[in-house]
Amino acid sequence: MPKMKTKKAASKRFRITGKGRVRRPKAGGNHGMQEKSRKRLRRLRQNDMVHGSMEKRAKRLLPYG
């Protein structure tokens, strides 16, 4: 049986935590920074979790998930 290939787009976007949840970066932190407040930009640096209803789909894209 061949190994399952990792979906490279998903591996760049998601990480699995120690407890098995899926971590993702927050959206909106790439361009148009001058219009956003410093407080908002600091918040965007933090990671976020994938919602529980979408977690199973995200894990299916990662063989180690």
Biopython code that builds the backbone (N, CA, C, O; Angstrom):
import numpy as np
from Bio.PDB.StructureBuilder import StructureBuilder

atoms = [
    (1, "MET", "N", (0.843, -1.188, 0.000)),
    (1, "MET", "CA", (0.000, 0.000, 0.000)),
    (1, "MET", "C", (0.890, 1.254, 0.000)),
    (1, "MET", "O", (1.777, 1.373, 0.845)),
    (2, "PRO", "N", (0.666, 2.191, -0.937)),
    (2, "PRO", "CA", (1.501, 3.393, -0.941)),
    (2, "PRO", "C", (1.166, 4.332, 0.206)),
    (2, "PRO", "O", (0.071, 4.298, 0.768)),
    (3, "LYS", "N", (2.132, 5.164, 0.534)),
    (3, "LYS", "CA", (1.904, 6.146, 1.594)),
    (3, "LYS", "C", (0.946, 7.224, 1.095)),
    (3, "LYS", "O", (0.877, 7.515, -0.100)),
    (4, "MET", "N", (0.208, 7.811, 2.042)),
    (4, "MET", "CA", (-0.688, 8.908, 1.693)),
    (4, "MET", "C", (0.128, 10.193, 1.607)),
    (4, "MET", "O", (0.893, 10.510, 2.517)),
    (5, "LYS", "N", (-0.036, 10.931, 0.514)),
    (5, "LYS", "CA", (0.706, 12.185, 0.355)),
    (5, "LYS", "C", (0.053, 13.296, 1.170)),
    (5, "LYS", "O", (-1.168, 13.352, 1.317)),
    (6, "THR", "N", (0.893, 14.172, 1.692)),
    (6, "THR", "CA", (0.410, 15.343, 2.417)),
    (6, "THR", "C", (-0.104, 16.357, 1.414)),
    (6, "THR", "O", (0.532, 16.581, 0.384)),
    (7, "LYS", "N", (-1.242, 16.974, 1.692)),
    (7, "LYS", "CA", (-1.717, 18.098, 0.884)),
    (7, "LYS", "C", (-0.877, 19.298, 1.300)),
    (7, "LYS", "O", (-1.045, 19.824, 2.401)),
    (8, "LYS", "N", (0.027, 19.732, 0.423)),
    (8, "LYS", "CA", (1.027, 20.740, 0.782)),
    (8, "LYS", "C", (0.397, 22.062, 1.189)),
    (8, "LYS", "O", (0.904, 22.735, 2.087)),
    (9, "ALA", "N", (-0.701, 22.448, 0.543)),
    (9, "ALA", "CA", (-1.367, 23.700, 0.901)),
    (9, "ALA", "C", (-1.850, 23.653, 2.346)),
    (9, "ALA", "O", (-1.758, 24.645, 3.069)),
    (10, "ALA", "N", (-2.365, 22.498, 2.762)),
    (10, "ALA", "CA", (-2.863, 22.347, 4.133)),
    (10, "ALA", "C", (-1.714, 22.328, 5.140)),
    (10, "ALA", "O", (-1.840, 22.877, 6.235)),
    (11, "SER", "N", (-0.592, 21.699, 4.775)),
    (11, "SER", "CA", (0.529, 21.604, 5.713)),
    (11, "SER", "C", (1.139, 22.984, 5.980)),
    (11, "SER", "O", (1.736, 23.205, 7.034)),
    (12, "LYS", "N", (0.988, 23.915, 5.024)),
    (12, "LYS", "CA", (1.500, 25.272, 5.219)),
    (12, "LYS", "C", (0.556, 26.106, 6.074)),
    (12, "LYS", "O", (0.973, 27.099, 6.671)),
    (13, "ARG", "N", (-0.712, 25.711, 6.138)),
    (13, "ARG", "CA", (-1.713, 26.510, 6.832)),
    (13, "ARG", "C", (-2.090, 25.990, 8.213)),
    (13, "ARG", "O", (-2.461, 26.771, 9.089)),
    (14, "PHE", "N", (-2.000, 24.686, 8.411)),
    (14, "PHE", "CA", (-2.489, 24.085, 9.647)),
    (14, "PHE", "C", (-1.383, 23.367, 10.393)),
    (14, "PHE", "O", (-0.442, 22.850, 9.792)),
    (15, "ARG", "N", (-1.508, 23.342, 11.729)),
    (15, "ARG", "CA", (-0.641, 22.528, 12.595)),
    (15, "ARG", "C", (-1.542, 21.817, 13.588)),
    (15, "ARG", "O", (-2.562, 22.359, 14.012)),
    (16, "ILE", "N", (-1.165, 20.611, 13.952)),
    (16, "ILE", "CA", (-1.927, 19.862, 14.939)),
    (16, "ILE", "C", (-1.306, 20.118, 16.311)),
    (16, "ILE", "O", (-0.090, 20.005, 16.467)),
    (17, "THR", "N", (-2.118, 20.460, 17.300)),
    (17, "THR", "CA", (-1.615, 20.704, 18.642)),
    (17, "THR", "C", (-1.407, 19.380, 19.360)),
    (17, "THR", "O", (-1.765, 18.323, 18.841)),
    (18, "GLY", "N", (-0.836, 19.438, 20.539)),
    (18, "GLY", "CA", (-0.595, 18.237, 21.332)),
    (18, "GLY", "C", (-1.870, 17.507, 21.698)),
    (18, "GLY", "O", (-1.875, 16.281, 21.812)),
    (19, "LYS", "N", (-2.955, 18.250, 21.885)),
    (19, "LYS", "CA", (-4.231, 17.634, 22.238)),
    (19, "LYS", "C", (-5.035, 17.191, 21.024)),
    (19, "LYS", "O", (-6.124, 16.635, 21.160)),
    (20, "GLY", "N", (-4.486, 17.442, 19.824)),
    (20, "GLY", "CA", (-5.169, 16.984, 18.617)),
    (20, "GLY", "C", (-6.073, 18.012, 17.971)),
    (20, "GLY", "O", (-6.765, 17.697, 17.003)),
    (21, "ARG", "N", (-6.085, 19.243, 18.487)),
    (21, "ARG", "CA", (-6.863, 20.303, 17.837)),
    (21, "ARG", "C", (-6.059, 20.841, 16.652)),
    (21, "ARG", "O", (-4.861, 20.577, 16.539)),
    (22, "VAL", "N", (-6.714, 21.588, 15.780)),
    (22, "VAL", "CA", (-6.040, 22.117, 14.598)),
    (22, "VAL", "C", (-5.862, 23.624, 14.760)),
    (22, "VAL", "O", (-6.826, 24.358, 14.972)),
    (23, "ARG", "N", (-4.617, 24.067, 14.655)),
    (23, "ARG", "CA", (-4.285, 25.474, 14.814)),
    (23, "ARG", "C", (-4.137, 26.113, 13.435)),
    (23, "ARG", "O", (-3.640, 25.480, 12.503)),
    (24, "ARG", "N", (-4.569, 27.369, 13.307)),
    (24, "ARG", "CA", (-4.434, 28.079, 12.040)),
    (24, "ARG", "C", (-4.074, 29.534, 12.305)),
    (24, "ARG", "O", (-4.362, 30.054, 13.383)),
    (25, "PRO", "N", (-3.440, 30.209, 11.324)),
    (25, "PRO", "CA", (-3.191, 31.640, 11.507)),
    (25, "PRO", "C", (-4.464, 32.440, 11.263)),
    (25, "PRO", "O", (-5.365, 31.980, 10.562)),
    (26, "LYS", "N", (-4.539, 33.629, 11.837)),
    (26, "LYS", "CA", (-5.706, 34.481, 11.622)),
    (26, "LYS", "C", (-5.612, 35.152, 10.253)),
    (26, "LYS", "O", (-4.522, 35.428, 9.754)),
    (27, "ALA", "N", (-6.765, 35.404, 9.665)),
    (27, "ALA", "CA", (-6.823, 36.033, 8.340)),
    (27, "ALA", "C", (-6.722, 37.542, 8.458)),
    (27, "ALA", "O", (-7.051, 38.116, 9.496)),
    (28, "GLY", "N", (-6.264, 38.184, 7.387)),
    (28, "GLY", "CA", (-6.302, 39.638, 7.296)),
    (28, "GLY", "C", (-5.027, 40.340, 7.702)),
    (28, "GLY", "O", (-5.034, 41.559, 7.877)),
    (29, "GLY", "N", (-3.932, 39.616, 7.859)),
    (29, "GLY", "CA", (-2.702, 40.261, 8.302)),
    (29, "GLY", "C", (-1.634, 40.357, 7.238)),
    (29, "GLY", "O", (-0.448, 40.363, 7.569)),
    (30, "ASN", "N", (-2.006, 40.432, 5.973)),
    (30, "ASN", "CA", (-1.009, 40.426, 4.902)),
    (30, "ASN", "C", (-0.779, 41.775, 4.229)),
    (30, "ASN", "O", (0.361, 42.109, 3.905)),
    (31, "HIS", "N", (-1.826, 42.551, 4.013)),
    (31, "HIS", "CA", (-1.623, 43.846, 3.349)),
    (31, "HIS", "C", (-2.653, 44.850, 3.857)),
    (31, "HIS", "O", (-3.589, 44.489, 4.571)),
    (32, "GLY", "N", (-2.467, 46.128, 3.476)),
    (32, "GLY", "CA", (-3.361, 47.189, 3.952)),
    (32, "GLY", "C", (-3.183, 47.457, 5.435)),
    (32, "GLY", "O", (-4.154, 47.703, 6.151)),
    (33, "MET", "N", (-1.933, 47.409, 5.898)),
    (33, "MET", "CA", (-1.653, 47.533, 7.323)),
    (33, "MET", "C", (-1.903, 48.942, 7.880)),
    (33, "MET", "O", (-2.238, 49.097, 9.054)),
    (34, "GLN", "N", (-1.738, 49.964, 7.032)),
    (34, "GLN", "CA", (-1.856, 51.339, 7.537)),
    (34, "GLN", "C", (-3.266, 51.648, 8.017)),
    (34, "GLN", "O", (-3.450, 52.456, 8.927)),
    (35, "GLU", "N", (-4.263, 51.009, 7.411)),
    (35, "GLU", "CA", (-5.654, 51.270, 7.793)),
    (35, "GLU", "C", (-6.054, 50.539, 9.066)),
    (35, "GLU", "O", (-7.053, 50.883, 9.697)),
    (36, "LYS", "N", (-5.269, 49.526, 9.445)),
    (36, "LYS", "CA", (-5.614, 48.725, 10.618)),
    (36, "LYS", "C", (-4.919, 49.289, 11.851)),
    (36, "LYS", "O", (-3.790, 49.772, 11.772)),
    (37, "SER", "N", (-5.602, 49.222, 12.987)),
    (37, "SER", "CA", (-5.018, 49.753, 14.221)),
    (37, "SER", "C", (-3.897, 48.837, 14.705)),
    (37, "SER", "O", (-3.855, 47.654, 14.367)),
    (38, "ARG", "N", (-2.997, 49.398, 15.496)),
    (38, "ARG", "CA", (-1.885, 48.604, 16.039)),
    (38, "ARG", "C", (-2.424, 47.465, 16.894)),
    (38, "ARG", "O", (-1.895, 46.354, 16.873)),
    (39, "LYS", "N", (-3.474, 47.751, 17.642)),
    (39, "LYS", "CA", (-4.082, 46.736, 18.508)),
    (39, "LYS", "C", (-4.601, 45.566, 17.668)),
    (39, "LYS", "O", (-4.420, 44.400, 18.019)),
    (40, "ARG", "N", (-5.240, 45.900, 16.569)),
    (40, "ARG", "CA", (-5.790, 44.872, 15.676)),
    (40, "ARG", "C", (-4.668, 44.034, 15.064)),
    (40, "ARG", "O", (-4.793, 42.813, 14.963)),
    (41, "LEU", "N", (-3.571, 44.680, 14.656)),
    (41, "LEU", "CA", (-2.448, 43.953, 14.062)),
    (41, "LEU", "C", (-1.784, 43.029, 15.075)),
    (41, "LEU", "O", (-1.361, 41.929, 14.721)),
    (42, "ARG", "N", (-1.688, 43.462, 16.332)),
    (42, "ARG", "CA", (-1.135, 42.592, 17.378)),
    (42, "ARG", "C", (-2.002, 41.365, 17.558)),
    (42, "ARG", "O", (-1.493, 40.257, 17.724)),
    (43, "ARG", "N", (-3.315, 41.558, 17.525)),
    (43, "ARG", "CA", (-4.261, 40.443, 17.665)),
    (43, "ARG", "C", (-4.137, 39.466, 16.503)),
    (43, "ARG", "O", (-4.268, 38.256, 16.690)),
    (44, "LEU", "N", (-3.886, 39.988, 15.305)),
    (44, "LEU", "CA", (-3.780, 39.135, 14.119)),
    (44, "LEU", "C", (-2.535, 38.257, 14.136)),
    (44, "LEU", "O", (-2.475, 37.246, 13.435)),
    (45, "ARG", "N", (-1.531, 38.644, 14.942)),
    (45, "ARG", "CA", (-0.313, 37.830, 15.022)),
    (45, "ARG", "C", (-0.562, 36.515, 15.759)),
    (45, "ARG", "O", (0.136, 35.529, 15.520)),
    (46, "GLN", "N", (-1.539, 36.496, 16.639)),
    (46, "GLN", "CA", (-1.818, 35.298, 17.439)),
    (46, "GLN", "C", (-2.424, 34.213, 16.556)),
    (46, "GLN", "O", (-3.048, 34.509, 15.536)),
    (47, "ASN", "N", (-2.240, 32.970, 16.947)),
    (47, "ASN", "CA", (-2.858, 31.865, 16.227)),
    (47, "ASN", "C", (-4.292, 31.694, 16.688)),
    (47, "ASN", "O", (-4.690, 32.199, 17.738)),
    (48, "ASP", "N", (-5.061, 30.974, 15.885)),
    (48, "ASP", "CA", (-6.455, 30.715, 16.183)),
    (48, "ASP", "C", (-6.694, 29.228, 15.973)),
    (48, "ASP", "O", (-5.861, 28.544, 15.378)),
    (49, "MET", "N", (-7.813, 28.728, 16.450)),
    (49, "MET", "CA", (-8.143, 27.315, 16.257)),
    (49, "MET", "C", (-9.176, 27.171, 15.140)),
    (49, "MET", "O", (-10.036, 28.032, 14.951)),
    (50, "VAL", "N", (-9.070, 26.065, 14.410)),
    (50, "VAL", "CA", (-10.096, 25.729, 13.421)),
    (50, "VAL", "C", (-11.353, 25.350, 14.187)),
    (50, "VAL", "O", (-11.276, 24.677, 15.215)),
    (51, "HIS", "N", (-12.505, 25.775, 13.697)),
    (51, "HIS", "CA", (-13.766, 25.484, 14.372)),
    (51, "HIS", "C", (-13.984, 23.974, 14.431)),
    (51, "HIS", "O", (-13.567, 23.241, 13.535)),
    (52, "GLY", "N", (-14.635, 23.527, 15.485)),
    (52, "GLY", "CA", (-14.855, 22.095, 15.702)),
    (52, "GLY", "C", (-15.543, 21.395, 14.546)),
    (52, "GLY", "O", (-15.238, 20.239, 14.255)),
    (53, "SER", "N", (-16.473, 22.083, 13.879)),
    (53, "SER", "CA", (-17.208, 21.464, 12.777)),
    (53, "SER", "C", (-16.339, 21.272, 11.539)),
    (53, "SER", "O", (-16.653, 20.441, 10.688)),
    (54, "MET", "N", (-15.242, 22.036, 11.430)),
    (54, "MET", "CA", (-14.354, 21.928, 10.267)),
    (54, "MET", "C", (-13.080, 21.150, 10.573)),
    (54, "MET", "O", (-12.283, 20.868, 9.678)),
    (55, "GLU", "N", (-12.895, 20.804, 11.849)),
    (55, "GLU", "CA", (-11.656, 20.172, 12.292)),
    (55, "GLU", "C", (-11.387, 18.844, 11.579)),
    (55, "GLU", "O", (-10.258, 18.566, 11.174)),
    (56, "LYS", "N", (-12.430, 18.033, 11.430)),
    (56, "LYS", "CA", (-12.267, 16.712, 10.819)),
    (56, "LYS", "C", (-11.792, 16.842, 9.365)),
    (56, "LYS", "O", (-10.954, 16.065, 8.908)),
    (57, "ARG", "N", (-12.335, 17.827, 8.650)),
    (57, "ARG", "CA", (-11.932, 18.047, 7.257)),
    (57, "ARG", "C", (-10.475, 18.474, 7.163)),
    (57, "ARG", "O", (-9.738, 18.007, 6.295)),
    (58, "ALA", "N", (-10.066, 19.361, 8.058)),
    (58, "ALA", "CA", (-8.680, 19.843, 8.038)),
    (58, "ALA", "C", (-7.716, 18.704, 8.353)),
    (58, "ALA", "O", (-6.649, 18.602, 7.747)),
    (59, "LYS", "N", (-8.090, 17.853, 9.298)),
    (59, "LYS", "CA", (-7.222, 16.732, 9.671)),
    (59, "LYS", "C", (-7.093, 15.713, 8.546)),
    (59, "LYS", "O", (-6.059, 15.058, 8.411)),
    (60, "ARG", "N", (-8.136, 15.579, 7.742)),
    (60, "ARG", "CA", (-8.120, 14.610, 6.647)),
    (60, "ARG", "C", (-7.067, 14.986, 5.588)),
    (60, "ARG", "O", (-6.579, 14.120, 4.861)),
    (61, "LEU", "N", (-6.727, 16.263, 5.507)),
    (61, "LEU", "CA", (-5.734, 16.726, 4.533)),
    (61, "LEU", "C", (-4.313, 16.454, 4.995)),
    (61, "LEU", "O", (-3.376, 16.495, 4.199)),
    (62, "LEU", "N", (-4.154, 16.173, 6.296)),
    (62, "LEU", "CA", (-2.829, 15.933, 6.868)),
    (62, "LEU", "C", (-2.720, 14.468, 7.288)),
    (62, "LEU", "O", (-3.522, 14.015, 8.105)),
    (63, "PRO", "N", (-1.762, 13.717, 6.762)),
    (63, "PRO", "CA", (-1.671, 12.298, 7.101)),
    (63, "PRO", "C", (-1.337, 12.052, 8.576)),
    (63, "PRO", "O", (-1.679, 11.005, 9.127)),
    (64, "TYR", "N", (-0.667, 13.019, 9.210)),
    (64, "TYR", "CA", (-0.288, 12.833, 10.612)),
    (64, "TYR", "C", (-1.358, 13.367, 11.540)),
    (64, "TYR", "O", (-1.153, 13.390, 12.754)),
    (65, "GLY", "N", (-2.518, 13.804, 11.002)),
    (65, "GLY", "CA", (-3.573, 14.420, 11.818)),
    (65, "GLY", "C", (-4.511, 13.475, 12.438)),
    (65, "GLY", "O", (-5.431, 13.891, 13.141)),
]
sb = StructureBuilder()
sb.init_structure("model")
sb.init_model(0)
sb.init_chain("A")
sb.init_seg("    ")
for serial, (resi, resn, name, xyz) in enumerate(atoms, 1):
    if name == "N":
        sb.init_residue(resn, " ", resi, " ")
    sb.init_atom(name, np.array(xyz, "f"), 0.0, 1.0, " ", f" {name:<3s}", serial, name[0])
structure = sb.get_structure()
